[in-house]
Amino acid sequence: MAYLNDHYLKLKAGYLFPEIGRRVKAFGDANPDAAKRIIRCGIGDVTEPLPEAVRTAMHRAIDEMGTREGFHGYGPEQGYEWLRHAIAEHDFRARGLEVADDEVFVSDGSKCDCGNILDILGGDNRIAITDPVYPVYVDTNVMAGHTGDADASGAYGGITYLRCSAENGFVAAPPAEVVDVIYLCFPNNPTGAVATREQLTAWVEYALRHRSLILFDAAYEAYISDPSLPRSIYEIPGAREVAIEFRSFSKNGGFTGTRCACIVVPKTLLASTRSGEQLPLHPLWARRHTTKFNGVSYPVQRGAEALYTPEGKAQVAALIAHYMGNAAILRDAATAIGLRVYGGVNAPYIWCSTPAGLTSWEMFDRMLGEANVVITPGSGFGSAGEGYFRISAFNSRANAEEVARRIKAIAW
Ligand SMILES: *Cc1c(COP(=O)(O)O)cnc(C)c1O
């Protein structure tokens, strides 16, 4: 008899995005004319074309692949040295942060990395996760058997939830109790909050004190324009002893459909064996990555490398400026109708309180029904998200302006 992984049965049936899809379809079927006007500000996917520098590099790489001399078969699983070097050099060393080329592991996405990292961590770690949160952190821990069952509110036994609210500016402080692994994401999806240097320092000090591991998701670091805000956890002294950083080209270079990301595993980062010995995680991750992964395709890595050329950097800056221009328009509209508005300044997500005591899903239905705009209900990211909704700035300028007009036209 073959046994399945029982832990999968604990998962709440992919509630958020399927439910959004179901409601949008039901609305469209009942209102075919309004359906044509629907603007999606829901899923966090980029909308603007791939930068020219990337396309040029990828075209060239594909042409190379068509020649005997330029053909590339399997590359190094951890990524080509030139890409690992470009990442370490431009994203870290140029900013005075110590990251060696071989501490960077290139992958096909941060989502995969977030799940895969659990392969090299023990099963008994006490996991801390913010609420609201990017659902991948939770679900991958459920799949790995690190949790109990979900309760009526969707909270899983065995996870320490760190409540994020307007009171703490949606940045959780370290808990009083000891946790072993902590997921942090700044700029945050879904709240758009960004931790200050002091707030991140408190986390690094906590992790140093308790020998905890911080899994730091920096997928949106490129959206930080305030120079006082840390863009990498390694800006905090001691972080090389306690943190793994996840980076992605999805949201800066528009690679959501192209697929390339990386993680940084410092060689100075140790974790404990069952017998209490402190060993580095780097060789474990290298072993996992080279055993279970066969590398990102050559043209895609050349495309990612091109993001670090002067043209590539300028084109990324233009993309960020475009999305942040949308964010400002959407923030203004939400503010104009009297909502409490968070995020959208150093992050492409705007996190708003619902008006007139509506639940997140009631707000979703009103926005869909009256404005024909799809937003994301905050409760889909965790129970602390109830009473909020997320608007994504990933859109064309025309759509962002139209969404702003429609929000303001409704009598809330
Ligand atoms: C979009 C996103 C990522 C990037 O995922 P990829 O798999 O690299 O596309 C990572 N973390 C968060 C929180 C995100 O929203």
The ligand as an ORCA input file, in Angstrom:
! r2SCAN-3c Opt
* xyz 0 1
  C       6.201     37.773     -5.628
  C       6.805     37.327     -4.360
  C       7.962     36.561     -4.356
  C       8.667     36.179     -5.632
  O       8.350     34.895     -6.002
  P       8.993     34.263     -7.316
  O       8.735     32.801     -7.140
  O      10.444     34.591     -7.308
  O       8.270     34.834     -8.492
  C       8.507     36.200     -3.141
  N       7.942     36.570     -1.985
  C       6.834     37.318     -1.947
  C       6.280     37.725     -0.643
  C       6.221     37.702     -3.134
  O       5.103     38.430     -3.087
*
